Amino acid sequence: MILASSSVSGRIPCSPIVSHAMRHLATIFLAPTLLTLAACETGMQAIDRQTEERIRQASAEIGEQANVPSIRDRKADGNPNAYDDTPALRSPPTLNPEAAELNYTARERPALDPKKVIADAATPIAGTTIVTLDLAAAIKQAFTGGVEYRNAEEQYLLACLALLLETNEWTPRIFDTISPQFQSVDLSGNDILNPTGTNTNALALELVNEFEVTQKLPYGGQMSANILAQVADDLNDATIAGQNSVEAFFSLDVPLLKGAGLVAQEPLIQAQRNTIYAARAFEDFRRRFYVSLVDEYMGLVVQRLQINNAKQSILRFKAIVDREDALVASGRQVPFQADLAKQNALFAVDRLATQEEAFKLAVDRYKVRIGLPPDQMLEVEIELLDMLPPVIDGEAAVQMALDLRLDLQNSRDQVDDVKRLVELARNGLLPAVDLAAKIDLMQDPDFFNGVQLDGSFDDYTVGINIEVPLDRVDERIALRQAQLRQEQVQRAFFNTRDTVSVQVRQATRAIERSMFSLQLQERNISIAQQRQESIDAAPDRATPRDRTETVDALVRALNDRDRARRELQVAILGYLNSTG
């Protein structure tokens, strides 16, 4: 740094040296800053493009090119006021009133007229305009707005971003640090820089720019190139010329034992494999999510069918009650028989109210699951799948699942991951023997305006750094931990494999049981209808209990038939999913 004498209180002159320094400031400070700001949005777009390319590649490798999530519509911007220094920043407010402050207004219990209650339950209620949702629309909605599906997509995206982050570590890394500094130096007693003794200090400007490029080597080690540029000038006086200097050096560090070979790429290898695991996990989730949506939708359909059956039964109960009341009024029936009919009818009305409330709750939960607002009026269209049961070979089905299940493939390949970690830990027991080389290039001191590096290559260093492995306790412990981890992951794989076999056998039995149950319920419906026909043929021979029991039996048979139909379709889907 050059310091010259000048009056502290005088005006700072704009010398040629200062102008030279300012030009360096504009070149090495403003230009990179403006380029960085201009490239910010473009850089984010490049990240999105590269992420989607990785996703397409990973999905193509597992044969699922069509189901590729996008990252471009996920742009949470945070909160610009997130770090406002307010009390809520460190202590979020809580609203929790005392129990005495909470109250409600009680209402009177209304008197019930049994005949009116039965008649109202049998009368359809005019509803508001609602949206009709079929199975295909429900699945489409869940795959676009469902929270579970969006979370699964983002887990896939995060795995791809982690791969991009690790891949970036293996590309040339460019860094640039700019350091403008002002320094005041005391000149008292310095006869050379302050011959008159009038100046007590001097103000100097120093600009330093350090530019660095690093590159990891594929089999371990790193090479780097550094350029250090410096511009210095005295801002008080221009009687002494400013200085500039440029130093460049190249370095190389290559491991020969510990850390040498493909073990150096373990983080990159694992990130690449994790992307494939994420692709499989996403596809496996997508299939399970589809089966779950169909199962839940058909559950809503069955609930709606049961409500329809209950309403039909109440119509029959109402007819029974009207008939018994007429018989009592004519003196042909004792009153308690009419009361028995009313009681059974009221039981049916209460069951209907419970079913309707359960159905409304199930619909609300389904709306939340597929991403619809809870206050959206929704009508579930009555639609049940009608797939024919497959011809099943038990052993072949188990073998197919062991070959095709994506979750099992992930578990199998993760065993290879821990085996590599054992070898990586074993590599850590080796002594560190590294080849190190460095070459320095200095600026020619005779050349002032510009950069002219000394190309003689006389200033270099080449050597080998050898670590004496005196303490390897940590490395031996790490090796033993890796070996135990391998045992755990292998057992987890064997357990997953056995679980898959059990799931396939269970799915096979579920199909057989559902088919058997469906046949039984079809027969029960036929029997209940025959009982009803017998009563209708000879109404005077049947008591009110006979009539109400027949209605209940028919409703129960219809409900069980619908439930068995749903269980059969779900069992078929579960079998197809469990076999891969």
Secondary structure, DSSP 8 states (H G I E B T S, - for coil): -------TTS-----HHHHHHHHHHIIIIIHHHHHHHHTHHHHHHHHHHHHHHHHHHHHHHTT-TT----STT------TTTT---HHHHS-------GGG------------HHHHHHHHHS-------EEE-HHHHHHHHHHH-HHHHHHHHHHHHHHHHHHHHHHTTS-EEEEEEEEEEEEEE-TT-TTT-SSS---EEEEEEEEEEEEEEEE-TTS-EEEEEEEEEEEEESS--SS--EEEEEEEEEEEEESSTT-SGGGGHHHHHHHHHHHHHHHHHHHHHHHHHHHHHHHHHHHHHHHHHHHHHHHHHHHHHHHHHHHHHHHHTTSS-HHHHHHHHHHHHHHHHHHHHHHHHHHHHHHHHHHHHT--TTS-EEE-------------HHHHHHHHHHH-HHHHHHHHHHHHHHHHHHHHHHTTS--EEEEEEEEEEB-TT--SS--B-----SEEEEEEE------HHHHHHHHHHHHHHHHHHHHHHHHHHHHHHHHHHHHHHHHHHHHHHHHHHHHHHHHHHHHHHHHHSGGGS-HHHHHHHHHHHHHHHHHHHHHHHHHHHHHHHHHHHT-
